[in-house]
Amino acid sequence: MRDIPDHPVIQNCERTGYPDGKDPVYPICPVCGCASDTFYKDKYGDIFGCDECVTTVDAWEATSDERN
């Protein structure tokens, strides 16, 4: 019986886990350098951060110090 090799895509998936045999390139935040799925843009379309380097705060609490 002849040994028929698997298709190259199947061989790559078995070897590396990816069809092309290469790790995917993840988006990198230009501000902090972390890999992230979400970037935040300002109204001009410029990226100003990601989930790792931008935090949210309550607007009432953040401005309460300015009013006192």
NUFIFI-427663 format. One line per 8 residues: for each residue x, y, z of N, C-alpha, C, O. Coordinates in Angstrom, 3 decimals. Atoms other than C-alpha are relative to their C-alpha. Layout:
<pts>
X:Y:Z:X:Y:Z:X:Y:Z:X:Y:Z; ...
</pts>
This chain:
<pts>
0.838:-1.176:0.000:0.000:0.000:0.000:0.887:1.245:0.000:1.893:1.304:0.707; -0.784:-1.231:0.095:1.285:3.467:-0.896:-0.355:0.972:1.122:-1.513:1.090:1.523; 0.196:-1.024:-1.014:1.741:6.142:1.725:-0.199:1.340:-0.706:0.742:1.881:-1.287; 0.307:-1.280:0.644:0.018:9.296:0.423:0.105:1.094:1.061:-0.597:1.042:2.071; -0.154:-1.059:-1.002:1.152:12.445:2.267:-1.231:0.903:0.060:-1.968:1.041:-0.916; 1.104:-0.945:-0.168:-1.385:14.893:3.645:0.245:1.243:-0.849:1.373:1.539:-1.243; -0.068:-1.285:0.703:-2.138:18.122:1.831:0.879:0.942:0.826:0.879:0.846:2.054; -0.876:-0.920:-0.747:0.374:20.903:2.762:-0.719:0.821:1.071:-0.141:1.107:2.120
0.746:-0.764:-1.010:-2.340:22.868:4.592:-0.224:-0.851:1.236:-0.102:-0.360:2.358; 0.201:0.912:-1.132:-3.088:19.850:6.770:1.316:-0.215:0.735:1.335:-0.237:1.966; -1.315:0.158:-0.636:0.637:19.317:7.415:0.347:1.234:0.831:0.824:1.110:1.958; -0.280:-1.241:-0.736:1.025:22.988:8.426:-0.849:0.097:1.259:-0.344:0.462:2.320; 0.887:-0.058:-1.167:-1.999:22.818:10.744:0.459:-0.964:1.087:0.431:-0.630:2.271; -0.479:0.971:-0.981:-0.643:19.697:12.412:1.302:0.457:0.657:1.518:0.229:1.847; -1.308:-0.411:-0.492:2.826:21.205:12.783:-0.065:1.288:0.833:0.542:1.371:1.901; -0.021:-1.312:-0.642:2.040:24.815:13.761:-1.334:0.453:0.563:-1.379:1.325:1.430
1.329:-0.433:-0.419:-1.716:25.114:14.256:-0.619:1.016:-0.939:-1.769:1.413:-0.752; 0.499:-0.996:0.953:-2.084:27.553:11.352:0.125:-0.534:-1.418:1.103:-1.209:-1.739; -0.016:0.544:1.360:-2.936:26.774:7.709:1.225:0.379:-0.826:1.711:-0.426:-1.621; -1.163:-0.411:0.795:-0.049:28.785:6.273:1.324:-0.312:0.699:2.393:-0.081:0.136; -1.207:0.368:-0.734:2.411:27.582:8.925:0.671:1.148:0.723:1.730:0.963:1.323; -0.584:-1.181:-0.643:3.067:31.107:10.248:-0.938:0.507:1.090:-2.159:0.433:0.950; 0.809:-0.626:-1.038:1.897:32.755:13.466:-0.663:1.250:-0.567:-0.048:1.968:-1.355; 0.663:-1.204:0.487:-0.684:35.482:12.805:0.658:1.259:0.579:1.228:1.228:1.669
-0.526:-1.291:-0.454:0.413:39.112:13.107:-1.140:0.730:0.697:-2.158:1.034:0.076; 1.032:-0.663:-0.779:-1.591:40.784:15.866:0.185:1.510:-0.064:1.313:1.991:-0.169; -0.108:-1.460:-0.021:-2.408:44.514:15.886:0.708:0.461:1.275:0.410:-0.026:2.365; -0.768:-0.533:-1.127:-0.004:46.437:18.149:-0.399:1.459:0.214:-0.455:2.241:-0.736; 0.366:-1.378:-0.340:-1.041:49.630:19.941:1.201:0.914:-0.231:2.287:0.636:0.277; -1.116:-0.918:0.243:1.103:52.550:18.708:0.373:0.830:1.226:1.434:1.454:1.248; -0.279:-0.794:-1.198:0.896:54.188:22.152:0.794:-0.798:1.026:1.830:-0.337:1.507; -0.646:0.766:-1.066:1.850:51.410:24.588:0.752:-1.236:-0.496:1.547:-1.810:0.248
-0.713:1.144:0.554:3.073:48.611:22.290:-0.602:-1.351:0.330:-0.010:-2.375:-0.010; 0.656:1.267:-0.332:0.654:45.952:23.604:-0.825:-0.501:-1.180:-1.342:0.291:-1.967; 0.904:0.579:0.982:-1.194:43.555:21.328:-1.418:0.188:0.508:-1.694:-0.068:1.680; 1.362:-0.281:-0.433:-4.875:44.468:21.405:-0.988:-0.247:-1.119:-0.654:-0.146:-2.299; 1.075:0.177:0.960:-8.177:43.716:19.719:-0.765:1.297:-0.239:-1.475:1.425:-1.236; 0.767:-1.238:0.083:-9.567:47.209:20.303:0.912:1.209:0.130:1.687:1.321:1.080; -0.681:-1.292:-0.061:-8.076:50.611:19.527:-1.052:1.083:0.171:-2.188:0.931:-0.279; 0.889:-1.145:-0.159:-9.639:53.926:20.503:0.525:1.140:-0.849:1.716:1.453:-0.832
-0.364:-1.102:0.876:-9.671:56.795:18.022:-0.695:1.271:0.459:-1.790:1.223:1.021; 0.638:-1.272:-0.281:-10.359:60.479:18.519:-0.860:0.410:-1.190:-0.967:-0.334:-2.165; 0.923:-0.411:1.062:-12.751:62.473:16.342:0.697:0.276:-1.329:0.036:0.407:-2.360; -0.757:-0.219:1.232:-9.965:63.058:13.798:0.483:-1.311:-0.620:1.108:-1.303:-1.680; -0.387:1.304:0.516:-9.384:59.312:13.324:1.367:-0.469:0.461:1.850:-1.504:0.002; -1.312:0.383:-0.523:-6.071:59.206:15.212:-0.174:-0.951:1.184:-1.014:-0.719:2.052; 0.037:0.950:-1.113:-5.492:56.242:17.541:0.674:0.643:1.211:1.795:1.143:1.119; -0.590:-0.563:-1.219:-4.932:57.428:21.112:0.199:-1.029:1.095:0.625:-0.679:2.195
-0.246:1.027:-0.997:-4.787:54.096:22.927:-0.767:-1.276:-0.288:-1.421:-1.412:-1.322; 0.663:1.296:0.119:-6.120:50.578:23.472:-0.588:-0.381:1.353:-0.566:0.411:2.294; 0.582:0.474:-1.264:-7.812:48.507:26.178:1.019:-0.033:1.131:0.652:0.095:2.299; -1.044:0.115:-1.013:-4.494:48.192:27.992:0.428:1.360:0.567:0.748:1.457:1.751; -0.562:-1.269:-0.467:-3.496:51.871:28.195:-1.034:1.108:0.191:-0.673:2.202:0.625; 1.060:-0.982:-0.211:-6.863:53.710:28.287:-0.928:-0.546:1.072:-1.334:-1.708:1.026; 0.936:0.396:-1.043:-9.057:53.612:31.362:-1.217:0.903:-0.060:-1.145:2.034:-0.542; 1.207:-0.800:-0.073:-12.587:54.809:31.866:-0.230:0.412:1.446:0.076:-0.333:2.377
0.339:-0.509:-1.330:-13.690:56.907:34.809:-1.388:0.611:-0.068:-1.852:1.002:-1.139; 1.291:-0.644:-0.084:-17.018:58.242:35.953:0.189:1.505:-0.176:0.999:2.112:0.525; -0.165:-1.427:0.302:-17.391:61.770:34.561:-0.330:0.879:1.203:0.306:1.912:1.413; 0.367:-0.792:-1.168:-19.083:63.034:37.721:1.104:-0.019:1.056:1.397:1.000:1.681; -1.079:0.095:-0.979:-16.297:61.759:39.942:1.265:0.709:-0.492:1.968:1.335:0.301; -1.208:-0.608:0.544:-13.532:62.986:37.625:-0.063:1.519:0.043:0.966:2.177:0.191; 0.119:-1.457:-0.003:-14.924:66.532:37.541:-0.373:0.561:1.353:-0.416:1.781:1.516; 0.387:-0.504:-1.330:-15.957:66.743:41.206:1.148:0.751:0.664:0.902:1.690:1.420
-1.150:-0.699:-0.573:-12.403:67.802:42.179:0.155:1.390:-0.602:0.624:2.302:0.079; -0.128:-1.296:0.657:-12.497:70.667:39.677:-1.033:0.990:0.489:-0.780:2.194:0.488; 1.082:-0.879:-0.449:-15.782:72.050:41.038:0.197:0.463:1.435:-0.377:1.475:1.837; -0.199:-0.374:-1.418:-14.604:72.184:44.653:1.140:0.943:0.169:1.440:1.354:1.290
</pts>
